[in-house]
Structures are given as C-alpha cells and as structure tokens.
C-alpha cells in the first residue's frame, strides 16, 4: 500500500477499461463501498499510466484488451515505473496465454468479469496486502497450463513473446491492420512492435523478416 494510505483509509483505485459502460459501471459500483475510493478512470492503457502518475493510487483495476496500450503492456510499464501500485486484472478473457502473460507482466491478481462487487473488493484489498487472488476459472486455467504446457523455448535475438507472435503473423502474410484486429492492438502498438522486430532481426523489410522467421522456426 502507498505510504500515504493508512489502514483506516479507503483504497484509492484507478479503473481502466475501454468500454465506457463497463468503466463507469465499475466506478459507480465500487464507489458505493466505504473502503474503496475510485479516484480516476481510464479508457486505455496510456490513460491508465497518466492517471496513476497524477493520483498515485494503491491499485489499478485493469482490463486486458484496450487500445493504445493493452493491459499486458500497461502492467509491464507499471511494474517498472510505479512498482508500489498493485495491478489487478479484470478481463473477459481467461485463457492460459492471457493469464500467464498478465502474471509475468507483474499483475498481482486476475479476475474474470463474472466477479461480483464483493469479490472485486476482496481481491483489491488482498492484492494491496500482498496476496494473489485468482477466481476459480483462472485457477483452473493455471492448473491446466501447469500440467500440460512445457517450458517455453528461448527466443532468438532478444525477441519478446509478443514480438515473436507478431512476427509469425507477418510471416503468414497478414497486414498491420489484420494483426491489429487479430490481437486487439492499436495500429501504433503494432507498428512499434514491427519496428523493434526489424531492429532486433536486422531486417530491412517485411520480406527479410519473413525469411528470418522461417530460418528460426517462427513462421
């Protein structure tokens, strides 16, 4: 918990979700509780980072699929720039890739949008206290992943898993717009990833990147 918040003060929360109805509904629902104060809302990951910088909350309730910066990228940046602010994911998506990516990015807890107000409040308080909270569906996903998924191989030339994923889509002939739609990313985010891929793989263009992907088994 931030040093400015004592045990008898409500948790200061930022809610980030790109759907206005969900975002506003969560803010209204949580603000009714005496032990939670929603100090700001955000419609995308970049806004979430700006609200955190402005309000210094205890936690961020963060959606995964958002424009500009998605939840994974936002959580990754927060872990570096605002390590004292706890990230709790609230998402429709609870597949193993999403859950594991969120936890690796630094999220403390992961809930689905089936969670009720009391469950979200408990998860926020527990996360700020240092405990990880996963709802039953997410726990089942993690158990299945632990039992059935081998350790991921090391990627070449410092490529991140997201960059490797985008490179594989480039190798399949997908345009930037198609990649945006497939991965729920903004055009700027995809363009940034592709520029980093070109730099890391020393590729001058998409054709060279495709050849690189084929050589390294990423196509």
C-alpha positions as a Markdown table, in Angstrom:
| # | Residue | x | y | z |
|---|---|---|---|---|
| 1 | Unk | 0.0 | 0.0 | 0.0 |
| 2 | Unk | 1.3 | 3.5 | -0.8 |
| 3 | Unk | 2.9 | 5.3 | 2.2 |
| 4 | Unk | 0.2 | 7.9 | 2.1 |
| 5 | Unk | -2.7 | 5.4 | 2.8 |
| 6 | Unk | -3.3 | 4.1 | 6.3 |
| 7 | Unk | -5.2 | 1.1 | 7.3 |
| 8 | Unk | -8.4 | 3.0 | 8.2 |
| 9 | Unk | -8.5 | 4.9 | 4.9 |
| 10 | Unk | -10.2 | 3.6 | 1.8 |
| 11 | Unk | -8.2 | 2.0 | -1.0 |
| 12 | Unk | -7.6 | 4.5 | -3.8 |
| 13 | Unk | -8.3 | 2.8 | -7.1 |
| 14 | Unk | -8.0 | 3.6 | -10.8 |
| 15 | Unk | -10.4 | 1.7 | -13.1 |
| 16 | Unk | -9.2 | 1.2 | -16.7 |
| 17 | Unk | -11.5 | -0.3 | -19.4 |
| 18 | Unk | -12.1 | 0.8 | -22.9 |
| 19 | Unk | -15.9 | 0.2 | -22.8 |
| 20 | Unk | -17.5 | 3.3 | -21.2 |
| 21 | Unk | -20.4 | 1.4 | -19.8 |
| 22 | Unk | -18.2 | -1.2 | -18.1 |
| 23 | Unk | -15.8 | 1.5 | -16.8 |
| 24 | Unk | -18.4 | 3.8 | -15.5 |
| 25 | Unk | -20.4 | 0.9 | -14.0 |
| 26 | Unk | -17.4 | -0.4 | -12.1 |
| 27 | Unk | -16.6 | 3.0 | -10.8 |
| 28 | Unk | -20.2 | 3.6 | -9.6 |
| 29 | Unk | -20.4 | 0.0 | -8.1 |
| 30 | Unk | -17.1 | 0.3 | -6.2 |
| 31 | Unk | -17.6 | 3.8 | -5.0 |
| 32 | Unk | -20.6 | 2.7 | -3.1 |
| 33 | Unk | -18.3 | 0.8 | -0.8 |
| 34 | Unk | -16.9 | 2.7 | 2.2 |
| 35 | Unk | -13.5 | 1.1 | 1.9 |
| 36 | Unk | -12.8 | 1.9 | -1.8 |
| 37 | Unk | -12.4 | 5.2 | -3.5 |
| 38 | Unk | -12.2 | 5.3 | -7.3 |
| 39 | Unk | -10.0 | 8.3 | -7.8 |
| 40 | Unk | -10.0 | 8.1 | -11.6 |
| 41 | Unk | -11.0 | 6.1 | -14.7 |
| 42 | Unk | -9.1 | 5.5 | -17.9 |
| 43 | Unk | -10.2 | 4.4 | -21.4 |
| 44 | Unk | -6.9 | 2.8 | -22.5 |
| 45 | Unk | -3.5 | 1.8 | -21.1 |
| 46 | Unk | -1.8 | 5.1 | -21.8 |
| 47 | Unk | -4.5 | 7.0 | -19.9 |
| 48 | Unk | -4.2 | 4.5 | -17.1 |
| 49 | Unk | -0.5 | 5.3 | -16.8 |
| 50 | Unk | -1.3 | 9.0 | -16.8 |
| 51 | Unk | -4.0 | 8.6 | -14.1 |
| 52 | Unk | -1.5 | 6.7 | -12.0 |
| 53 | Unk | 1.1 | 9.4 | -12.3 |
| 54 | Unk | -1.5 | 12.0 | -11.4 |
| 55 | Unk | -3.3 | 10.3 | -8.5 |
| 56 | Unk | -0.8 | 7.8 | -7.0 |
| 57 | Unk | -3.4 | 5.2 | -6.3 |
| 58 | Unk | -3.0 | 2.0 | -4.3 |
| 59 | Unk | -4.1 | -0.3 | -7.1 |
| 60 | Unk | -5.3 | -0.3 | -10.7 |
| 61 | Unk | -8.2 | -2.5 | -11.9 |
| 62 | Unk | -7.1 | -3.2 | -15.4 |
| 63 | Unk | -8.8 | -4.7 | -18.5 |
| 64 | Unk | -6.6 | -6.7 | -20.9 |
| 65 | Unk | -7.9 | -5.7 | -24.3 |
| 66 | Unk | -7.6 | -2.0 | -24.7 |
| 67 | Unk | -6.5 | 0.4 | -27.4 |
| 68 | Unk | -3.2 | 2.4 | -27.5 |
| 69 | Unk | -1.6 | 0.2 | -24.8 |
| 70 | Unk | -3.2 | -3.2 | -23.9 |
| 71 | Unk | -3.3 | -4.5 | -20.4 |
| 72 | Unk | -0.1 | -6.6 | -20.6 |
| 73 | Unk | 2.0 | -3.6 | -21.9 |
| 74 | Unk | 0.4 | -1.3 | -19.3 |
| 75 | Unk | 1.1 | -3.8 | -16.5 |
| 76 | Unk | 4.7 | -4.2 | -17.7 |
| 77 | Unk | 5.3 | -0.4 | -17.7 |
| 78 | Unk | 3.7 | 0.0 | -14.3 |
| 79 | Unk | 5.9 | -2.7 | -12.8 |
| 80 | Unk | 8.9 | -0.6 | -13.8 |
| 81 | Unk | 7.6 | 3.0 | -13.4 |
| 82 | Unk | 5.2 | 2.5 | -10.5 |
| 83 | Unk | 6.2 | -0.6 | -8.6 |
| 84 | Unk | 4.2 | 0.3 | -5.5 |
| 85 | Unk | 0.9 | 0.4 | -7.4 |
| 86 | Unk | -0.7 | -3.0 | -7.5 |
| 87 | Unk | -2.3 | -4.3 | -10.7 |
| 88 | Unk | -5.5 | -6.4 | -10.6 |
| 89 | Unk | -6.7 | -7.7 | -14.0 |
| 90 | Unk | -10.4 | -7.8 | -14.6 |
| 91 | Unk | -11.0 | -9.4 | -18.0 |
| 92 | Unk | -13.4 | -11.3 | -20.1 |
| 93 | Unk | -10.5 | -13.5 | -21.3 |
| 94 | Unk | -9.2 | -16.2 | -19.0 |
| 95 | Unk | -7.3 | -18.4 | -21.4 |
| 96 | Unk | -3.9 | -19.7 | -20.3 |
| 97 | Unk | -1.9 | -17.3 | -22.6 |
| 98 | Unk | -3.7 | -14.2 | -21.2 |
| 99 | Unk | -3.5 | -15.3 | -17.6 |
| 100 | Unk | 0.2 | -16.3 | -17.7 |
| 101 | Unk | 1.1 | -13.2 | -19.7 |
| 102 | Unk | -0.6 | -10.9 | -17.2 |
| 103 | Unk | 1.1 | -12.6 | -14.2 |
| 104 | Unk | 4.5 | -12.4 | -15.9 |
| 105 | Unk | 3.9 | -8.7 | -16.6 |
| 106 | Unk | 3.5 | -8.1 | -12.9 |
| 107 | Unk | -0.2 | -8.4 | -12.2 |
| 108 | Unk | -0.9 | -9.4 | -8.6 |
| 109 | Unk | -4.4 | -10.9 | -9.2 |
| 110 | Unk | -6.6 | -12.0 | -12.1 |
| 111 | Unk | -10.4 | -11.9 | -12.1 |
| 112 | Unk | -13.0 | -12.5 | -14.8 |
| 113 | Unk | -15.8 | -10.1 | -15.4 |
| 114 | Unk | -18.2 | -12.6 | -13.8 |
| 115 | Unk | -16.8 | -11.4 | -10.4 |
| 116 | Unk | -19.3 | -9.5 | -8.3 |
| 117 | Unk | -18.7 | -6.3 | -6.4 |
| 118 | Unk | -17.8 | -8.0 | -3.1 |
| 119 | Unk | -15.3 | -10.4 | -4.9 |
| 120 | Unk | -13.6 | -7.5 | -6.7 |
| 121 | Unk | -13.4 | -5.5 | -3.5 |
| 122 | Unk | -11.9 | -8.5 | -1.6 |
| 123 | Unk | -9.4 | -9.1 | -4.4 |
| 124 | Unk | -8.3 | -5.5 | -4.4 |
| 125 | Unk | -7.8 | -5.4 | -0.6 |
| 126 | Unk | -6.0 | -8.8 | -0.7 |
| 127 | Unk | -3.7 | -7.7 | -3.6 |
| 128 | Unk | -2.7 | -4.5 | -1.8 |
| 129 | Unk | -2.0 | -6.5 | 1.3 |
| 130 | Unk | 0.4 | -8.7 | -0.8 |
| 131 | Unk | -1.8 | -11.7 | -1.5 |
| 132 | Unk | -2.6 | -13.0 | -5.0 |
| 133 | Unk | -6.2 | -13.7 | -5.8 |
| 134 | Unk | -7.5 | -15.8 | -8.7 |
| 135 | Unk | -11.1 | -16.6 | -9.3 |
| 136 | Unk | -12.0 | -20.3 | -9.8 |
| 137 | Unk | -11.9 | -20.2 | -13.6 |
| 138 | Unk | -8.5 | -18.6 | -13.6 |
| 139 | Unk | -7.2 | -21.2 | -11.0 |
| 140 | Unk | -8.4 | -24.0 | -13.3 |
| 141 | Unk | -6.6 | -22.3 | -16.2 |
| 142 | Unk | -3.4 | -22.1 | -14.3 |
| 143 | Unk | -3.6 | -25.7 | -13.2 |
| 144 | Unk | -4.3 | -26.9 | -16.7 |
| 145 | Unk | -1.3 | -24.8 | -18.0 |
| 146 | Unk | 1.0 | -26.2 | -15.4 |
| 147 | Unk | 0.1 | -29.8 | -16.2 |
| 148 | Unk | 0.0 | -29.6 | -20.0 |
| 149 | Unk | 2.3 | -26.8 | -21.3 |
| 150 | Unk | 6.1 | -27.4 | -21.4 |
| 151 | Unk | 8.5 | -24.6 | -20.6 |
| 152 | Unk | 8.6 | -22.1 | -23.5 |
| 153 | Unk | 11.8 | -22.2 | -25.6 |
| 154 | Unk | 14.2 | -19.2 | -25.5 |
| 155 | Unk | 13.6 | -16.8 | -28.4 |
| 156 | Unk | 16.4 | -15.6 | -30.6 |
| 157 | Unk | 18.0 | -12.1 | -30.6 |
| 158 | Unk | 16.1 | -10.9 | -27.6 |
| 159 | Unk | 12.6 | -11.1 | -29.2 |
| 160 | Unk | 9.8 | -10.9 | -26.7 |
| 161 | Unk | 7.0 | -13.4 | -26.9 |
| 162 | Unk | 4.6 | -10.7 | -28.2 |
| 163 | Unk | 7.2 | -9.8 | -30.9 |
| 164 | Unk | 7.6 | -13.4 | -31.9 |
| 165 | Unk | 3.8 | -13.7 | -32.1 |
| 166 | Unk | 3.5 | -10.7 | -34.4 |
| 167 | Unk | 6.5 | -11.9 | -36.5 |
| 168 | Unk | 4.7 | -15.2 | -37.0 |
| 169 | Unk | 1.6 | -13.3 | -38.3 |
| 170 | Unk | 3.8 | -11.2 | -40.6 |
| 171 | Unk | 5.2 | -14.4 | -41.9 |
| 172 | Unk | 1.7 | -15.6 | -42.6 |
| 173 | Unk | 1.2 | -12.6 | -44.9 |
| 174 | Unk | -1.0 | -10.6 | -42.5 |
| 175 | Unk | -1.1 | -6.8 | -42.9 |
| 176 | Unk | -0.7 | -4.4 | -39.9 |
| 177 | Unk | -4.5 | -3.8 | -39.9 |
| 178 | Unk | -5.2 | -7.6 | -39.8 |
| 179 | Unk | -2.7 | -8.0 | -37.0 |
| 180 | Unk | -4.4 | -5.2 | -35.0 |
| 181 | Unk | -7.7 | -7.0 | -35.4 |
| 182 | Unk | -6.4 | -10.4 | -34.6 |
| 183 | Unk | -4.5 | -9.3 | -31.4 |
| 184 | Unk | -6.8 | -6.4 | -30.3 |
| 185 | Unk | -3.9 | -4.0 | -30.5 |
| 186 | Unk | -3.8 | -0.4 | -31.8 |
| 187 | Unk | -2.1 | 0.5 | -35.1 |
| 188 | Unk | 0.6 | 2.4 | -33.2 |
| 189 | Unk | 1.3 | -0.6 | -31.0 |
| 190 | Unk | 1.7 | -3.0 | -33.9 |
| 191 | Unk | 3.9 | -0.6 | -35.8 |
| 192 | Unk | 6.1 | -0.1 | -32.8 |
| 193 | Unk | 6.5 | -3.9 | -32.4 |
| 194 | Unk | 7.3 | -4.4 | -36.0 |
| 195 | Unk | 9.9 | -1.7 | -35.9 |
| 196 | Unk | 11.5 | -3.4 | -32.9 |
| 197 | Unk | 11.3 | -6.8 | -34.8 |
| 198 | Unk | 13.1 | -5.3 | -37.8 |
| 199 | Unk | 15.8 | -3.8 | -35.5 |
| 200 | Unk | 16.4 | -7.0 | -33.5 |
| 201 | Unk | 16.4 | -9.2 | -36.5 |
| 202 | Unk | 18.4 | -6.8 | -38.7 |
| 203 | Unk | 15.6 | -7.0 | -41.3 |
| 204 | Unk | 15.3 | -4.2 | -43.8 |
| 205 | Unk | 11.7 | -5.0 | -44.8 |
| 206 | Unk | 8.9 | -7.5 | -44.3 |
| 207 | Unk | 10.4 | -10.0 | -46.8 |
| 208 | Unk | 13.6 | -10.1 | -44.8 |
| 209 | Unk | 11.6 | -10.5 | -41.6 |
| 210 | Unk | 9.6 | -13.4 | -43.1 |
| 211 | Unk | 12.8 | -15.1 | -44.1 |
| 212 | Unk | 14.2 | -14.7 | -40.6 |
| 213 | Unk | 11.0 | -16.2 | -39.2 |
| 214 | Unk | 11.3 | -19.2 | -41.4 |
| 215 | Unk | 15.0 | -19.7 | -40.5 |
| 216 | Unk | 14.3 | -19.7 | -36.8 |
| 217 | Unk | 11.1 | -21.7 | -36.9 |
| 218 | Unk | 8.8 | -18.8 | -36.1 |
| 219 | Unk | 6.8 | -18.8 | -39.3 |
